[in-house]
Amino acid sequence: MAQACEKTLTLEEISVPGYEKIIRVLNREVGLHAIICIHSSVIGPALGGIRIYPYPNEEMALKDVMRLAKAMTYKSLLSECSWGGGKAVIIADPKEDKKKELLSAFAEAVDQLKGEYICAEDVGCSPEDVLIISKTTPYVVGLPHKKSSGNPAVFTAWGTFRGIQSALKKIYDSSDLEGRKIAIQGIGAVGFELAKLLFWAGAHLIISDLDQKKCLELQQLTGAVILSTEEILKTKCDVLAPCAMGGVLNSCTIPLLRCLAVAGCANNQLLNDSDADELASRGILYSPDFIINAGGLINVSLELEAEGYCPIRARNRVNRIYDQLMVIYDIAEQNRFSTHKAALSLGDYRLKYQIGKRIEPPYFHHASLS
């Protein structure tokens, strides 16, 4: 089904079993080629970020957005946020192609969905970008003004920090980071904040990123050891924290790991669900990514509550990630299966019985400021 909007904007539905709605968005005048994916809205309207990335083709973009949207469903279920799972990708180079006209055209598509999908920042999409989007549609969170929460990176980092503490607690019966070796793969917005938190907690940092300038900056701040993107996976450490793109845990990389746990903020760290079983068989504790990295979702979702955003409430709710992961570790241990399967099983149970289903509609407080 194709729908023309504002002459040059075209929305076309793509049917995929297991997904509620997938829409191809095109506006050739401004070079927009995007996909909006809604995995589930059983618990509430779909909420998820916009990833701007130069995918080589639509097939790869579609595969990525589907994985990301599904992960958002489980992220919301397990963080008890009462939102559905959605995601959007814009096929573009964020350094070269990201222009106001492209973002505004995408915003028109979001507005056409009338709140079925609520967007936010993600890889390649900044709070300033979503502010541009908010000029066209109210269905956006994470805006840099007084009615919103701004950049959620620090909350995602704090949730990941708490998740690393939970992994250490499970392994050593102590969440103390003093002297522990933490290897961070990827020091983007969240990875950088995470490294600073770990530094002040006394951890020894090992870092890697394609951007050597960022590595050197972080090394000066924290004394971190810099490794190549290949070496970081092989280094001996207490915890490996993947904080870059997905699929890093797979049949090729897992045999190389010399860590006791994997706990990082990257989305879709497992290339396949079976990779979680391989980690478990090797005695490597895995903190499911859609739980440990839920801090950003928790933070921005509070903007949409009737009482409005409150950073103290956001912090306190993000702190619960530690307890949720401890529950998952126990479920996995008791049932002798992977932590990933434990998390999915709990999410499926909540989805089946609609536990936490949203009753109140979202409140778009910032719309009055537009």
KEKE-3310 file (N, C-alpha, C; in steps of 0.2 Angstrom, whole numbers, plus 5000, padded with zeros to 4 digits):
npx = (5004:5004:5006:5004:5012:5012:5016:5030:5034:5033:5025:5027:5020:5028:5027:5030:5031:5027:5029:5021:5020:5029:5037:5042:5050:5051:5058:5063:5067:5074:5083:5079:5079:5071:5067:5054:5050:5039:5038:5030:5015:5008:5009:5010:5011:5024:5040:5056:5073:5081:5091:5104:5113:5125:5120:5124:5114:5096:5092:5101:5098:5085:5085:5093:5085:5074:5079:5083:5071:5063:5071:5069:5056:5057:5066:5058:5048:5055:5061:5050:5043:5032:5030:5029:5038:5049:5058:5068:5077:5088:5094:5109:5124:5128:5138:5139:5126:5116:5104:5094:5082:5081:5079:5067:5058:5058:5052:5039:5034:5034:5024:5013:5010:5003:5007:5008:5021:5035:5048:5066:5083:5098:5111:5121:5111:5107:5103:5100:5096:5084:5077:5075:5067:5056:5050:5041:5033:5025:5028:5040:5055:5067:5072:5082:5077:5068:5057:5060:5071:5083:5099:5101:5112:5120:5112:5110:5123:5125:5116:5122:5134:5129:5125:5137:5142:5133:5136:5149:5146:5139:5149:5160:5155:5155:5152:5162:5172:5185:5201:5197:5198:5192:5186:5183:5174:5172:5170:5159:5146:5140:5149:5160:5155:5153:5166:5171:5164:5167:5181:5181:5176:5187:5191:5202:5205:5203:5203:5195:5193:5188:5190:5204:5207:5198:5201:5213:5210:5202:5211:5220:5212:5209:5219:5218:5222:5226:5220:5219:5205:5204:5212:5205:5195:5202:5209:5214:5203:5191:5178:5171:5165:5155:5152:5149:5144:5131:5131:5144:5147:5149:5151:5164:5171:5168:5176:5188:5188:5193:5188:5178:5165:5152:5147:5139:5134:5130:5118:5110:5120:5123:5126:5118:5104:5109:5122:5123:5121:5134:5142:5138:5142:5156:5158:5156:5149:5134:5127:5111:5109:5098:5093:5103:5106:5095:5094:5093:5081:5072:5074:5071:5057:5051:5047:5035:5026:5011:5015:5026:5044:5057:5073:5077:5068:5071:5084:5083:5075:5083:5093:5087:5091:5101:5096:5086:5095:5101:5091:5088:5100:5099:5087:5092:5102:5095:5087:5096:5100:5104:5108:5102:5091:5084:5080:5073:5062:5056:5052:5043:5033:5028:5023:5014:5004:5001:5007:5010:5004:5000:4990:4986:4987:5001:5009:5012:5021:5030:5025:5017:5026:5031)
npy = (4994:5010:5028:5044:5059:5076:5079:5074:5065:5048:5034:5017:5001:4987:4970:4959:4944:4943:4955:4971:4983:4989:5002:5009:5023:5037:5051:5058:5070:5076:5067:5056:5041:5029:5018:5014:5004:4995:4984:4978:4984:4980:4982:4996:5012:5012:5015:5022:5024:5034:5028:5034:5029:5024:5012:4999:4994:4992:4980:4976:4987:4985:4973:4976:4986:4979:4970:4979:4985:4974:4971:4983:4981:4970:4977:4987:4980:4973:4983:4988:4999:5001:5003:5001:4992:4999:5006:5016:5018:5028:5029:5035:5045:5051:5061:5068:5068:5072:5083:5098:5098:5084:5078:5085:5080:5067:5068:5072:5060:5052:5060:5057:5044:5047:5045:5031:5028:5034:5044:5045:5051:5042:5031:5042:5051:5066:5075:5088:5086:5079:5089:5097:5088:5089:5101:5098:5087:5081:5069:5064:5062:5066:5079:5094:5104:5113:5106:5093:5079:5079:5074:5057:5049:5049:5043:5030:5026:5026:5016:5005:5005:5001:4988:4982:4981:4972:4961:4958:4956:4944:4936:4938:4939:4952:4969:4978:4989:4992:4991:4981:4975:4982:4981:4992:4992:5003:5020:5030:5042:5036:5026:5034:5041:5031:5026:5036:5035:5022:5024:5033:5025:5016:5007:4998:5003:4998:5002:5004:5011:5016:5030:5038:5050:5052:5041:5045:5056:5051:5043:5052:5058:5047:5037:5026:5011:5009:4999:4990:4988:4975:4969:4971:4962:4951:4953:4950:4951:4957:4961:4963:4976:4979:4993:4998:4995:4982:4963:4959:4948:4932:4917:4918:4927:4924:4912:4919:4927:4932:4936:4937:4940:4948:4964:4977:4992:4991:4988:4973:4963:4950:4940:4929:4921:4909:4911:4915:4904:4898:4907:4904:4891:4892:4897:4911:4925:4933:4949:4952:4963:4971:4973:4979:4991:4999:5011:5024:5023:5022:5035:5044:5041:5045:5058:5058:5055:5059:5068:5073:5075:5070:5071:5064:5054:5047:5043:5034:5024:5019:5014:5002:4992:4985:4976:4969:4962:4954:4946:4939:4932:4923:4916:4910:4902:4893:4887:4881:4887:4899:4917:4925:4918:4917:4930:4933:4924:4929:4941:4937:4931:4942:4949:4940:4940:4953:4961:4976:4984:4999:5011:5025:5038:5044:5060:5074:5085:5095:5099:5111:5120:5122)
npz = (5000:4995:4999:4996:5001:5004:4990:4986:4996:5000:5007:5009:5013:5020:5020:5033:5041:5059:5062:5066:5058:5044:5036:5021:5017:5006:4999:4986:4981:4992:4995:5004:5011:5020:5033:5043:5057:5066:5078:5089:5097:5107:5121:5122:5113:5100:5103:5099:5094:5080:5068:5059:5045:5033:5025:5014:5006:5004:5009:5019:5028:5031:5038:5049:5055:5059:5068:5078:5081:5087:5097:5105:5109:5119:5127:5132:5139:5149:5156:5161:5155:5148:5134:5117:5104:5093:5079:5068:5053:5043:5028:5025:5025:5040:5042:5030:5023:5031:5032:5035:5027:5024:5037:5040:5031:5034:5047:5043:5038:5050:5057:5050:5055:5066:5080:5082:5081:5090:5090:5093:5097:5091:5085:5075:5074:5082:5098:5093:5080:5082:5087:5076:5070:5078:5075:5065:5069:5084:5089:5096:5107:5119:5118:5117:5128:5141:5144:5141:5141:5136:5129:5131:5133:5145:5154:5148:5149:5163:5167:5160:5167:5180:5176:5173:5186:5191:5184:5189:5203:5202:5197:5206:5218:5223:5219:5218:5209:5209:5203:5194:5177:5163:5147:5134:5120:5108:5109:5108:5111:5122:5126:5129:5140:5149:5151:5159:5171:5175:5177:5188:5198:5200:5191:5179:5163:5147:5130:5114:5098:5081:5079:5083:5088:5098:5106:5111:5118:5128:5134:5140:5150:5158:5158:5151:5142:5125:5112:5096:5086:5083:5092:5105:5107:5110:5122:5139:5152:5165:5162:5146:5137:5125:5115:5102:5086:5082:5082:5086:5094:5089:5080:5075:5083:5097:5101:5103:5114:5130:5142:5157:5158:5148:5145:5139:5131:5117:5104:5100:5101:5100:5086:5082:5090:5095:5098:5111:5118:5116:5122:5136:5137:5137:5149:5150:5157:5151:5150:5145:5131:5128:5141:5149:5142:5143:5149:5142:5136:5147:5152:5142:5141:5152:5149:5143:5152:5163:5173:5169:5164:5176:5182:5194:5196:5184:5186:5197:5192:5182:5190:5194:5184:5188:5198:5190:5181:5190:5193:5181:5179:5189:5185:5173:5178:5187:5177:5169:5156:5144:5148:5139:5134:5145:5148:5136:5138:5150:5145:5134:5142:5149:5138:5133:5143:5144:5153:5162:5153:5144:5151:5152:5140:5130:5135:5127:5131:5126:5115:5116:5116:5104)
capx = (5000:5008:5003:5008:5011:5016:5019:5036:5035:5030:5025:5024:5021:5032:5024:5035:5028:5029:5030:5015:5020:5036:5036:5048:5049:5055:5057:5069:5069:5079:5087:5077:5077:5071:5062:5051:5048:5035:5038:5024:5012:5003:5009:5009:5014:5031:5045:5063:5077:5082:5098:5106:5119:5126:5119:5126:5108:5090:5091:5104:5095:5079:5087:5095:5079:5069:5082:5083:5064:5061:5075:5065:5050:5060:5069:5053:5045:5060:5062:5044:5042:5025:5030:5030:5045:5049:5064:5069:5084:5088:5100:5112:5130:5127:5142:5138:5120:5111:5102:5087:5077:5080:5076:5060:5054:5057:5047:5032:5032:5032:5018:5008:5008:4999:5008:5010:5029:5038:5055:5071:5090:5101:5118:5121:5106:5109:5097:5099:5093:5077:5074:5073:5061:5050:5046:5036:5029:5026:5030:5048:5057:5075:5074:5086:5074:5067:5052:5062:5076:5089:5103:5100:5118:5123:5108:5112:5130:5124:5113:5127:5138:5126:5125:5144:5142:5129:5140:5155:5143:5138:5156:5165:5151:5156:5151:5167:5176:5192:5206:5195:5200:5186:5188:5177:5175:5168:5169:5155:5143:5138:5155:5164:5153:5154:5173:5173:5161:5172:5187:5180:5175:5193:5193:5208:5202:5206:5198:5196:5188:5191:5192:5210:5207:5194:5205:5219:5207:5200:5217:5222:5207:5208:5225:5217:5227:5222:5221:5216:5198:5204:5215:5201:5191:5206:5213:5212:5199:5186:5172:5171:5159:5154:5148:5149:5138:5129:5134:5151:5147:5147:5155:5171:5174:5168:5182:5194:5187:5197:5184:5174:5158:5151:5141:5140:5128:5128:5112:5110:5127:5123:5124:5112:5103:5113:5129:5122:5123:5141:5145:5137:5146:5163:5158:5156:5142:5132:5122:5108:5110:5091:5091:5108:5106:5089:5094:5091:5074:5069:5075:5066:5050:5047:5045:5029:5021:5007:5018:5032:5051:5060:5079:5078:5064:5074:5090:5081:5072:5088:5096:5084:5094:5106:5092:5083:5100:5102:5085:5090:5106:5096:5083:5096:5106:5090:5085:5102:5100:5108:5104:5098:5085:5081:5078:5067:5057:5053:5049:5038:5028:5025:5020:5008:4999:5001:5009:5012:5001:4999:4983:4986:4990:5007:5008:5018:5022:5034:5021:5015:5032:5034)
capy = (5000:5016:5033:5050:5064:5082:5078:5070:5060:5042:5029:5011:4996:4981:4965:4954:4940:4944:4963:4974:4987:4991:5006:5012:5031:5039:5058:5058:5077:5078:5061:5053:5034:5027:5013:5014:4997:4994:4977:4977:4989:4977:4985:5003:5014:5010:5020:5019:5029:5035:5027:5037:5025:5023:5005:4998:4993:4992:4974:4977:4992:4982:4968:4980:4990:4974:4967:4984:4986:4969:4972:4988:4978:4967:4982:4990:4975:4971:4989:4990:5006:5001:5005:4995:4992:5002:5009:5019:5019:5033:5026:5041:5046:5057:5067:5071:5069:5074:5090:5100:5096:5077:5077:5087:5075:5061:5070:5071:5053:5051:5063:5053:5038:5049:5043:5024:5027:5040:5043:5048:5050:5036:5032:5046:5056:5070:5079:5094:5083:5077:5096:5099:5084:5091:5107:5095:5082:5081:5062:5064:5063:5067:5086:5099:5110:5113:5101:5087:5076:5080:5068:5051:5045:5048:5038:5024:5024:5024:5009:5000:5004:4996:4981:4979:4980:4966:4955:4957:4953:4937:4932:4938:4941:4959:4973:4983:4990:4994:4986:4977:4977:4983:4983:4995:4992:5009:5025:5035:5046:5032:5023:5039:5043:5025:5025:5041:5032:5017:5027:5036:5019:5013:5002:4999:5003:4996:5005:5004:5014:5018:5037:5038:5056:5051:5037:5049:5061:5047:5041:5058:5058:5041:5033:5020:5007:5009:4994:4991:4986:4968:4966:4973:4956:4946:4955:4947:4956:4954:4962:4966:4980:4981:4999:5000:4992:4975:4957:4958:4941:4928:4911:4919:4931:4921:4908:4923:4931:4931:4939:4933:4943:4953:4968:4983:4996:4991:4985:4967:4961:4943:4939:4925:4919:4903:4913:4916:4897:4897:4910:4900:4885:4894:4900:4918:4928:4938:4953:4954:4970:4975:4975:4983:4997:5002:5018:5029:5022:5024:5042:5048:5039:5049:5064:5056:5053:5065:5073:5076:5073:5071:5067:5060:5048:5043:5040:5029:5019:5016:5010:4995:4988:4980:4971:4965:4958:4949:4941:4936:4928:4918:4912:4906:4897:4888:4883:4879:4889:4906:4923:4928:4915:4919:4937:4932:4920:4933:4946:4933:4930:4948:4951:4936:4942:4960:4964:4983:4987:5006:5013:5032:5040:5048:5067:5077:5092:5100:5102:5117:5125:5123)
capz = (5000:4995:5001:4994:5006:5002:4983:4985:5001:4998:5012:5007:5018:5018:5025:5036:5047:5065:5063:5065:5052:5042:5031:5017:5017:5001:4996:4981:4981:4997:4996:5009:5010:5027:5035:5050:5059:5072:5080:5093:5101:5112:5128:5121:5106:5099:5105:5098:5090:5073:5066:5052:5044:5026:5024:5007:5002:5008:5012:5026:5032:5033:5043:5055:5059:5061:5074:5083:5084:5091:5104:5109:5112:5125:5131:5136:5143:5154:5160:5163:5153:5145:5128:5112:5101:5086:5077:5061:5050:5038:5024:5023:5029:5045:5041:5023:5020:5036:5031:5038:5023:5025:5043:5040:5027:5038:5052:5040:5038:5057:5059:5046:5058:5072:5087:5082:5082:5093:5089:5098:5094:5091:5081:5069:5075:5088:5100:5089:5075:5084:5088:5070:5068:5082:5072:5061:5072:5091:5091:5097:5113:5120:5115:5122:5130:5148:5145:5139:5145:5132:5127:5135:5133:5152:5158:5146:5152:5170:5167:5158:5173:5185:5173:5174:5193:5192:5182:5194:5209:5200:5196:5212:5224:5225:5213:5218:5202:5211:5201:5189:5170:5159:5140:5131:5112:5105:5114:5106:5116:5128:5128:5133:5147:5153:5153:5164:5177:5177:5180:5195:5202:5201:5186:5174:5157:5140:5125:5107:5093:5075:5080:5087:5092:5104:5111:5114:5123:5134:5138:5144:5155:5162:5158:5148:5137:5119:5108:5090:5086:5083:5099:5111:5109:5113:5128:5145:5156:5169:5158:5139:5136:5118:5115:5096:5082:5084:5079:5088:5097:5084:5080:5074:5089:5104:5103:5104:5120:5136:5147:5162:5157:5142:5148:5136:5129:5110:5103:5096:5102:5097:5079:5082:5097:5097:5101:5119:5121:5115:5128:5142:5137:5139:5156:5150:5159:5146:5152:5139:5129:5129:5148:5152:5139:5143:5153:5138:5135:5153:5153:5138:5141:5157:5146:5141:5158:5164:5178:5165:5166:5182:5182:5200:5195:5179:5189:5202:5188:5179:5195:5194:5179:5192:5201:5184:5178:5195:5192:5174:5180:5193:5181:5169:5182:5189:5172:5165:5149:5143:5151:5134:5134:5151:5147:5131:5141:5154:5140:5131:5147:5150:5132:5132:5148:5143:5160:5161:5147:5146:5152:5151:5134:5131:5135:5123:5135:5123:5109:5117:5115:5097)
cpx = (5004:5003:5007:5007:5016:5020:5025:5037:5030:5031:5023:5025:5024:5029:5029:5031:5031:5030:5023:5015:5027:5034:5042:5046:5054:5053:5064:5071:5075:5084:5086:5075:5077:5066:5060:5048:5045:5034:5031:5022:5007:5003:5008:5012:5021:5035:5052:5067:5078:5089:5099:5113:5119:5126:5121:5120:5102:5089:5094:5101:5089:5080:5089:5089:5075:5072:5082:5076:5061:5065:5072:5059:5052:5063:5064:5049:5049:5062:5056:5042:5035:5025:5031:5037:5045:5056:5064:5076:5083:5095:5104:5119:5128:5132:5142:5131:5114:5110:5095:5082:5076:5077:5069:5056:5053:5052:5040:5030:5030:5026:5012:5005:5004:5000:5009:5017:5031:5045:5060:5078:5093:5108:5117:5115:5106:5102:5095:5095:5085:5073:5071:5066:5055:5047:5041:5031:5030:5028:5037:5049:5065:5077:5078:5083:5071:5061:5054:5068:5083:5093:5103:5107:5121:5119:5109:5119:5129:5121:5118:5132:5136:5125:5131:5144:5138:5133:5146:5152:5142:5144:5160:5161:5152:5156:5157:5171:5183:5197:5204:5197:5193:5188:5182:5178:5170:5167:5165:5152:5142:5145:5160:5162:5154:5161:5174:5170:5165:5178:5187:5179:5181:5195:5199:5205:5206:5201:5200:5191:5192:5193:5198:5210:5203:5197:5210:5216:5205:5206:5220:5218:5207:5214:5224:5222:5223:5225:5217:5209:5198:5207:5210:5197:5196:5210:5210:5209:5194:5179:5174:5165:5159:5149:5148:5143:5137:5133:5141:5152:5145:5152:5163:5175:5174:5174:5188:5194:5191:5194:5180:5166:5158:5145:5143:5134:5126:5122:5114:5117:5128:5121:5118:5111:5107:5120:5128:5124:5130:5145:5144:5141:5153:5163:5158:5149:5140:5126:5118:5107:5103:5089:5097:5108:5100:5088:5091:5084:5070:5069:5070:5059:5047:5045:5037:5023:5017:5011:5024:5039:5054:5067:5080:5074:5068:5080:5088:5078:5078:5092:5094:5087:5098:5101:5088:5088:5101:5097:5086:5095:5103:5092:5087:5100:5101:5088:5090:5102:5103:5104:5100:5092:5081:5077:5072:5061:5053:5049:5043:5032:5024:5021:5013:5002:4998:5002:5012:5009:4999:4992:4982:4990:4996:5005:5014:5018:5025:5030:5019:5020:5034:5031)
cpy = (5006:5022:5040:5056:5070:5082:5073:5065:5054:5037:5022:5005:4990:4976:4960:4951:4942:4951:4966:4979:4989:4996:5009:5019:5033:5047:5059:5065:5079:5072:5056:5045:5031:5021:5014:5007:4997:4986:4975:4983:4987:4980:4993:5005:5013:5016:5018:5025:5029:5034:5030:5034:5024:5015:5004:4996:4992:4986:4974:4982:4989:4977:4971:4983:4985:4971:4972:4985:4980:4969:4978:4985:4974:4972:4985:4986:4973:4977:4991:4997:5007:5005:4999:4996:4994:5005:5012:5019:5024:5031:5033:5041:5052:5063:5071:5073:5071:5082:5091:5097:5088:5075:5079:5083:5069:5062:5070:5064:5050:5054:5060:5047:5040:5046:5035:5023:5034:5039:5047:5048:5043:5037:5036:5051:5059:5073:5085:5092:5082:5084:5098:5095:5086:5097:5104:5091:5082:5074:5061:5065:5064:5074:5090:5105:5109:5108:5094:5085:5077:5074:5063:5047:5044:5043:5031:5021:5022:5017:5003:4999:5000:4989:4978:4977:4973:4960:4953:4954:4946:4933:4932:4939:4948:4963:4979:4983:4991:4989:4981:4979:4977:4985:4986:4995:4997:5014:5031:5039:5042:5029:5028:5040:5037:5024:5030:5038:5027:5019:5029:5030:5015:5008:5003:4998:5002:4998:5004:5007:5016:5026:5037:5044:5055:5046:5040:5053:5057:5045:5046:5059:5053:5036:5026:5017:5007:5003:4994:4987:4978:4965:4967:4966:4951:4947:4952:4952:4953:4955:4965:4970:4982:4987:5002:4997:4985:4970:4956:4951:4936:4922:4912:4923:4928:4917:4913:4927:4928:4934:4934:4934:4948:4957:4975:4986:4995:4987:4978:4964:4954:4943:4935:4923:4913:4905:4914:4909:4895:4901:4907:4894:4886:4897:4908:4921:4933:4942:4955:4961:4974:4976:4980:4990:5001:5009:5024:5029:5024:5031:5046:5047:5043:5056:5064:5055:5060:5070:5076:5073:5075:5067:5062:5053:5043:5039:5034:5023:5015:5012:5003:4990:4983:4974:4966:4960:4952:4943:4936:4930:4922:4913:4907:4900:4891:4884:4880:4881:4896:4911:4926:4925:4916:4926:4937:4929:4925:4938:4943:4933:4937:4951:4947:4938:4949:4964:4971:4986:4994:5008:5021:5033:5044:5056:5070:5084:5097:5102:5109:5123:5126:5129)
cpz = (5000:4996:4999:4999:5004:4995:4983:4990:5000:5004:5009:5012:5015:5023:5027:5042:5054:5067:5062:5059:5051:5036:5028:5016:5012:5000:4992:4980:4986:4999:5002:5007:5017:5028:5042:5052:5066:5073:5084:5097:5106:5119:5128:5114:5106:5100:5103:5094:5083:5072:5059:5051:5036:5024:5016:5003:5007:5012:5019:5031:5035:5039:5049:5059:5062:5068:5080:5086:5088:5098:5108:5112:5119:5130:5136:5141:5149:5159:5163:5162:5150:5139:5123:5109:5094:5085:5070:5059:5044:5034:5021:5028:5034:5044:5035:5021:5024:5035:5034:5034:5023:5031:5043:5036:5030:5044:5049:5040:5045:5059:5055:5050:5065:5078:5087:5083:5085:5093:5094:5094:5095:5087:5075:5069:5082:5091:5096:5083:5076:5086:5082:5068:5072:5080:5067:5064:5080:5094:5091:5104:5113:5117:5120:5124:5137:5149:5143:5143:5142:5130:5132:5137:5141:5156:5155:5149:5159:5171:5165:5164:5178:5183:5174:5181:5195:5190:5187:5201:5208:5200:5203:5219:5227:5219:5213:5211:5203:5208:5195:5182:5166:5152:5137:5123:5110:5110:5111:5112:5122:5131:5132:5140:5152:5156:5159:5171:5179:5180:5187:5200:5203:5196:5182:5167:5151:5135:5118:5103:5087:5075:5085:5091:5098:5109:5115:5120:5129:5138:5142:5150:5160:5163:5155:5143:5131:5115:5101:5091:5086:5090:5105:5112:5112:5119:5134:5149:5160:5165:5151:5139:5129:5118:5108:5092:5084:5080:5081:5091:5092:5084:5078:5080:5095:5106:5105:5111:5126:5142:5151:5160:5151:5145:5145:5133:5121:5110:5099:5095:5099:5090:5078:5089:5100:5100:5109:5122:5121:5121:5134:5142:5138:5145:5156:5152:5154:5149:5146:5137:5130:5136:5150:5148:5139:5147:5149:5137:5141:5154:5149:5139:5147:5155:5145:5146:5160:5168:5175:5168:5172:5182:5188:5199:5189:5182:5193:5198:5184:5184:5195:5189:5183:5195:5195:5182:5183:5194:5186:5175:5184:5189:5176:5172:5184:5183:5167:5158:5150:5146:5145:5133:5140:5151:5142:5134:5146:5150:5137:5136:5148:5144:5131:5137:5148:5150:5159:5156:5149:5146:5150:5144:5135:5131:5132:5125:5130:5117:5109:5116:5108:5093)
residu = (MET:ALA:GLN:ALA:CYS:GLU:LYS:THR:LEU:THR:LEU:GLU:GLU:ILE:SER:VAL:PRO:GLY:TYR:GLU:LYS:ILE:ILE:ARG:VAL:LEU:ASN:ARG:GLU:VAL:GLY:LEU:HIS:ALA:ILE:ILE:CYS:ILE:HIS:SER:SER:VAL:ILE:GLY:PRO:ALA:LEU:GLY:GLY:ILE:ARG:ILE:TYR:PRO:TYR:PRO:ASN:GLU:GLU:MET:ALA:LEU:LYS:ASP:VAL:MET:ARG:LEU:ALA:LYS:ALA:MET:THR:TYR:LYS:SER:LEU:LEU:SER:GLU:CYS:SER:TRP:GLY:GLY:GLY:LYS:ALA:VAL:ILE:ILE:ALA:ASP:PRO:LYS:GLU:ASP:LYS:LYS:LYS:GLU:LEU:LEU:SER:ALA:PHE:ALA:GLU:ALA:VAL:ASP:GLN:LEU:LYS:GLY:GLU:TYR:ILE:CYS:ALA:GLU:ASP:VAL:GLY:CYS:SER:PRO:GLU:ASP:VAL:LEU:ILE:ILE:SER:LYS:THR:THR:PRO:TYR:VAL:VAL:GLY:LEU:PRO:HIS:LYS:LYS:SER:SER:GLY:ASN:PRO:ALA:VAL:PHE:THR:ALA:TRP:GLY:THR:PHE:ARG:GLY:ILE:GLN:SER:ALA:LEU:LYS:LYS:ILE:TYR:ASP:SER:SER:ASP:LEU:GLU:GLY:ARG:LYS:ILE:ALA:ILE:GLN:GLY:ILE:GLY:ALA:VAL:GLY:PHE:GLU:LEU:ALA:LYS:LEU:LEU:PHE:TRP:ALA:GLY:ALA:HIS:LEU:ILE:ILE:SER:ASP:LEU:ASP:GLN:LYS:LYS:CYS:LEU:GLU:LEU:GLN:GLN:LEU:THR:GLY:ALA:VAL:ILE:LEU:SER:THR:GLU:GLU:ILE:LEU:LYS:THR:LYS:CYS:ASP:VAL:LEU:ALA:PRO:CYS:ALA:MET:GLY:GLY:VAL:LEU:ASN:SER:CYS:THR:ILE:PRO:LEU:LEU:ARG:CYS:LEU:ALA:VAL:ALA:GLY:CYS:ALA:ASN:ASN:GLN:LEU:LEU:ASN:ASP:SER:ASP:ALA:ASP:GLU:LEU:ALA:SER:ARG:GLY:ILE:LEU:TYR:SER:PRO:ASP:PHE:ILE:ILE:ASN:ALA:GLY:GLY:LEU:ILE:ASN:VAL:SER:LEU:GLU:LEU:GLU:ALA:GLU:GLY:TYR:CYS:PRO:ILE:ARG:ALA:ARG:ASN:ARG:VAL:ASN:ARG:ILE:TYR:ASP:GLN:LEU:MET:VAL:ILE:TYR:ASP:ILE:ALA:GLU:GLN:ASN:ARG:PHE:SER:THR:HIS:LYS:ALA:ALA:LEU:SER:LEU:GLY:ASP:TYR:ARG:LEU:LYS:TYR:GLN:ILE:GLY:LYS:ARG:ILE:GLU:PRO:PRO:TYR:PHE:HIS:HIS:ALA:SER:LEU:SER)
# end
